């Protein structure tokens, strides 16, 4: 039997409108869709006739191996991720475990990551240099996360924080704010994008000091502005950094 193909698909933030045409076409042609239950529930209304295999949030390695095994049986299989499949997604694990299944071809299907969809919701905070930092210490030591936060703050980067808190990681965002305020002023413009692309979608703009006491969870993406970021009537806007634009923003 010929092996099938594994597609690692970024489905975007969750709404049908924010899913790419390429991602939708890929899911349409696949026989099976594997993913975290929350993500599978998002796409089931669009593809109700597919067979879905789900695992828990911490079952990523098992999920990837199961998907590769099914592809090795000759099926086209989609392994779905929220946002982009290569940004805190499953693309890396797919290639790592793919070595066990040399006949299975792997294709990565990009999607709209939360930094981009959240930025659009909040205004235009990513017009200049920015970085992404996850606060999850499940796979990365907190000491290294703290080092990255300090480095990004010192470099005056706009910082996008993924995985700010979860049920088992309370107080992480507050701690990150304390780290950032070693370098940044407490009135630095910040924002939170919640449940992007879903019915409970919300946005809020605040100062870094206010962010320290804000409520957040795994469905939130946090934005820390740089020294040029402004609050324009509740929207975060970062100028591109050209001298003429800075003059306009600072009038």
VENZIBEL-V766775 format. One record per pair of residues at least 24 apart in sequence whose C-alpha atoms are under 10 Angstrom apart, sorted by the first residue. I is the first residue (numbers start at 1). J is the second residue. Records with the same first field share a line. If there is no record, write none. Layout:
# VENZIBEL-V766775
I = J ; J
This chain:
# VENZIBEL-V766775
1 = 72 ; 73 ; 74
2 = 71 ; 72 ; 73 ; 74 ; 75 ; 103 ; 104
3 = 68 ; 69 ; 70 ; 71 ; 72 ; 73 ; 74 ; 75 ; 76 ; 101 ; 102 ; 103 ; 104 ; 105
4 = 30 ; 31 ; 68 ; 69 ; 70 ; 71 ; 72 ; 73 ; 74 ; 75 ; 76 ; 77 ; 103 ; 104 ; 105 ; 106
5 = 30 ; 67 ; 68 ; 70 ; 71 ; 72 ; 73 ; 74 ; 75 ; 76 ; 77 ; 78 ; 103 ; 104 ; 105 ; 106 ; 107
6 = 30 ; 32 ; 64 ; 67 ; 68 ; 69 ; 70 ; 71 ; 72 ; 75 ; 76 ; 77 ; 78 ; 79 ; 94 ; 98 ; 104 ; 105 ; 106 ; 107 ; 108
7 = 33 ; 67 ; 68 ; 71 ; 76 ; 77 ; 78 ; 79 ; 80 ; 85 ; 91 ; 94 ; 105 ; 106 ; 107 ; 108 ; 109
8 = 33 ; 34 ; 35 ; 64 ; 67 ; 77 ; 78 ; 79 ; 80 ; 81 ; 84 ; 85 ; 86 ; 89 ; 90 ; 91 ; 92 ; 94 ; 106 ; 107 ; 108 ; 109 ; 110
9 = 33 ; 35 ; 77 ; 78 ; 79 ; 80 ; 81 ; 82 ; 83 ; 84 ; 85 ; 86 ; 89 ; 90 ; 91 ; 107 ; 108 ; 109 ; 110 ; 111
10 = 78 ; 79 ; 80 ; 81 ; 82 ; 83 ; 84 ; 85 ; 86 ; 87 ; 89 ; 90 ; 91 ; 108 ; 109 ; 110 ; 111 ; 112 ; 113
11 = 39 ; 40 ; 42 ; 43 ; 80 ; 81 ; 82 ; 83 ; 84 ; 85 ; 109 ; 110 ; 111 ; 112 ; 113
12 = 80 ; 81 ; 82 ; 83 ; 84 ; 85 ; 110 ; 111 ; 112 ; 113 ; 114 ; 116 ; 117 ; 196 ; 197
13 = 39 ; 42 ; 81 ; 82 ; 83 ; 84 ; 111 ; 112 ; 113 ; 114 ; 115 ; 116 ; 117 ; 118 ; 195 ; 196 ; 197 ; 198 ; 219
14 = 38 ; 39 ; 41 ; 42 ; 43 ; 82 ; 83 ; 112 ; 114 ; 195 ; 196 ; 197 ; 198 ; 199
15 = 42 ; 43 ; 196 ; 197 ; 198 ; 199
16 = 42 ; 43 ; 45 ; 46 ; 197 ; 198
17 = 197
18 = 83 ; 111 ; 112 ; 117 ; 196 ; 197
19 = 43 ; 82 ; 83 ; 110 ; 111 ; 112 ; 197
20 = 109 ; 110 ; 111 ; 112
21 = 111
22 = 109 ; 110 ; 111
23 = 78 ; 80 ; 108 ; 109 ; 110 ; 111
24 = 109
26 = 76 ; 77 ; 78 ; 109
27 = 76 ; 77 ; 78 ; 79 ; 80
28 = 78
29 = 76 ; 77 ; 78
30 = 75 ; 76 ; 77 ; 78 ; 79
31 = 70 ; 71 ; 74 ; 75 ; 76 ; 77 ; 78
32 = 67 ; 70 ; 71 ; 75 ; 76 ; 77 ; 78 ; 79
33 = 67 ; 76 ; 77 ; 78 ; 79 ; 80
34 = 63 ; 64 ; 66 ; 67 ; 70 ; 77 ; 78 ; 79 ; 80 ; 81
35 = 59 ; 60 ; 63 ; 64 ; 67 ; 78 ; 79 ; 80 ; 81 ; 82 ; 90
36 = 60 ; 63 ; 79 ; 80 ; 81 ; 82
38 = 82
39 = 80 ; 81 ; 82
40 = 79 ; 80 ; 81 ; 82
42 = 82 ; 198
43 = 80
51 = 77
52 = 78
53 = 79
54 = 79
58 = 138
60 = 89 ; 90 ; 93 ; 94
61 = 90 ; 93 ; 94 ; 96 ; 97
63 = 90 ; 93 ; 94
64 = 90 ; 91 ; 93 ; 94 ; 95 ; 96 ; 97 ; 98
65 = 93 ; 94 ; 96 ; 97 ; 98 ; 100 ; 101
67 = 94
68 = 94 ; 97 ; 98 ; 100 ; 101 ; 104 ; 105 ; 106
69 = 98 ; 100 ; 101 ; 104
70 = 104
71 = 101 ; 103 ; 104 ; 105 ; 106
72 = 101 ; 102 ; 103 ; 104 ; 105
73 = 104
74 = 103 ; 104
75 = 104
76 = 104 ; 105
77 = 106
78 = 107 ; 108 ; 109
79 = 108 ; 109
80 = 109
81 = 109 ; 110 ; 111 ; 113
82 = 111 ; 112 ; 113 ; 114
83 = 110 ; 111 ; 112 ; 113 ; 114 ; 115 ; 116 ; 117
84 = 108 ; 109 ; 110 ; 111 ; 112 ; 113 ; 114 ; 115
85 = 109 ; 110 ; 111 ; 112 ; 113
86 = 110 ; 111 ; 113
87 = 111 ; 112 ; 113 ; 114 ; 115 ; 132
88 = 113 ; 132 ; 133 ; 134 ; 162 ; 163
89 = 113
114 = 160 ; 161 ; 162 ; 193 ; 194 ; 195 ; 196 ; 197 ; 219 ; 220 ; 221 ; 222
115 = 159 ; 160 ; 161 ; 162 ; 193 ; 221 ; 222 ; 223
116 = 160
117 = 193 ; 196 ; 197 ; 221
118 = 160 ; 191 ; 192 ; 193 ; 194 ; 195 ; 196 ; 197 ; 202 ; 203 ; 220 ; 221 ; 222 ; 223
119 = 160 ; 191 ; 192 ; 193 ; 203 ; 221 ; 222 ; 223 ; 235 ; 236 ; 237
120 = 193 ; 196 ; 235 ; 236
121 = 191 ; 192 ; 193 ; 194 ; 196 ; 197 ; 201 ; 202 ; 203 ; 204 ; 235 ; 236
122 = 190 ; 191 ; 192 ; 193 ; 202 ; 203 ; 204 ; 205 ; 223 ; 234 ; 235 ; 236 ; 237
123 = 191 ; 203 ; 205 ; 231 ; 232 ; 234 ; 235 ; 236 ; 237 ; 238
124 = 229 ; 230 ; 235 ; 236 ; 237 ; 238 ; 239
125 = 158 ; 159 ; 160 ; 189 ; 190 ; 191 ; 223 ; 224 ; 225 ; 226 ; 228 ; 229 ; 230 ; 231 ; 235 ; 236 ; 237 ; 238 ; 239 ; 240
126 = 157 ; 158 ; 159 ; 160 ; 223 ; 225 ; 226 ; 229 ; 236 ; 237 ; 238 ; 239 ; 240
127 = 158 ; 229 ; 237 ; 238 ; 239 ; 240 ; 241
128 = 157 ; 158 ; 226 ; 228 ; 229 ; 237 ; 238 ; 239 ; 240 ; 241
129 = 155 ; 156 ; 157 ; 158 ; 159 ; 226 ; 238 ; 240 ; 241
130 = 155 ; 156 ; 157 ; 158 ; 159 ; 160 ; 223 ; 224 ; 225 ; 226
131 = 157 ; 158 ; 159 ; 160 ; 161
132 = 157 ; 158 ; 159 ; 160 ; 161 ; 162 ; 222 ; 223
133 = 159 ; 160 ; 161 ; 162 ; 163 ; 164 ; 222
134 = 160 ; 161 ; 162 ; 163 ; 164 ; 165 ; 221
135 = 161 ; 162 ; 163 ; 164 ; 165 ; 166 ; 169 ; 172 ; 173 ; 175 ; 176
136 = 161 ; 162 ; 163 ; 164 ; 165 ; 166 ; 169 ; 172 ; 218
137 = 163 ; 169 ; 172
138 = 169
142 = 172
145 = 176
146 = 175 ; 176 ; 179 ; 180
147 = 179
149 = 176 ; 177 ; 179 ; 180 ; 183
150 = 176 ; 179 ; 180 ; 181 ; 182 ; 183 ; 184
151 = 180 ; 183
152 = 180 ; 183 ; 226
153 = 179 ; 180 ; 181 ; 182 ; 183 ; 184 ; 224 ; 225 ; 226 ; 227
154 = 180 ; 182 ; 183 ; 184
155 = 183 ; 226
156 = 183 ; 184 ; 225 ; 226 ; 227 ; 228
157 = 224 ; 225 ; 226 ; 227
158 = 190 ; 223 ; 224 ; 225 ; 226 ; 227 ; 228 ; 229 ; 238
159 = 190 ; 222 ; 223 ; 224 ; 225 ; 226
160 = 190 ; 191 ; 192 ; 221 ; 222 ; 223 ; 224 ; 225
161 = 192 ; 220 ; 221 ; 222 ; 223 ; 224
162 = 217 ; 218 ; 219 ; 220 ; 221 ; 222 ; 223
163 = 216 ; 217 ; 218 ; 219 ; 220 ; 221 ; 222
164 = 215 ; 216 ; 217 ; 218 ; 219 ; 220 ; 221 ; 222
165 = 215 ; 216 ; 217 ; 218 ; 219 ; 220
166 = 216 ; 217 ; 218 ; 219 ; 220
167 = 217 ; 218
169 = 217 ; 218
170 = 215 ; 216 ; 217
171 = 212 ; 213 ; 214 ; 215 ; 216
172 = 212 ; 216
173 = 211 ; 212 ; 213 ; 214 ; 215 ; 216 ; 217 ; 222
174 = 208 ; 209 ; 210 ; 211 ; 212 ; 213 ; 214 ; 215 ; 216
175 = 212
176 = 211 ; 212
177 = 208 ; 209 ; 210 ; 211 ; 212 ; 213 ; 224
178 = 208 ; 209 ; 212
180 = 208 ; 224
181 = 208 ; 209 ; 212
184 = 208 ; 224 ; 225 ; 226 ; 227
185 = 209 ; 227
186 = 210 ; 211 ; 212
187 = 211
188 = 224 ; 225 ; 226 ; 227 ; 228 ; 229 ; 230 ; 231
189 = 223 ; 224 ; 225 ; 226 ; 227 ; 228 ; 229 ; 230 ; 231 ; 235 ; 236 ; 237 ; 238
190 = 222 ; 223 ; 224 ; 225 ; 226 ; 229 ; 230 ; 231 ; 235 ; 236
191 = 221 ; 222 ; 223 ; 224 ; 225 ; 231 ; 234 ; 235 ; 236
192 = 216 ; 220 ; 221 ; 222 ; 223 ; 224
193 = 219 ; 220 ; 221 ; 222 ; 223
194 = 218 ; 219 ; 220 ; 221 ; 222
195 = 219 ; 220 ; 221
196 = 220 ; 221
203 = 234 ; 235
204 = 234 ; 235 ; 236
205 = 231 ; 232 ; 233 ; 234 ; 235 ; 236
206 = 231 ; 234 ; 235 ; 236
207 = 231
